[in-house]
């Protein structure tokens, strides 16, 4: 090999090494940003907080009450019901901070015209207006 080609080859190898180092650095930075949480959002306000939720069994086309603990301002209840493994109902209700309760309306919906359903409920918060963070979950039944 000539000295000129050796120098070009060495420069090319060094450039590839720097490119790999830059790529790894960017990936590590991106991972750190994704895992650190959301500053200033509800993630900070509710960090480390656990909830507890109970929902009384109910009857189709009636209401039932979810009780969330702590259930303060900013807490919501999300409930979903299923028939034969298919979701037929989903509702989000803000928890009343004075009573720590949310009233769920158990149908009908366009896909739930009658019958029993198995349901689950989550106590959670919305942060940044778009991301749901679950604090607690429970299950309940709806009779037909």
Secondary structure, DSSP 8 states (H G I E B T S, - for coil): --HHHHHHHHHHHHHHHHHHHHHHHHHHHHHHHHHT--TTSHHHHTTT---EEEE--EETTSEEEEEEES--TTEEEEEEEEETTEEEEEEEEE-BTTTTEEEEE---BTTB-SS-EEEEEEEEEEETTTEEEEEEEEEEEEE-
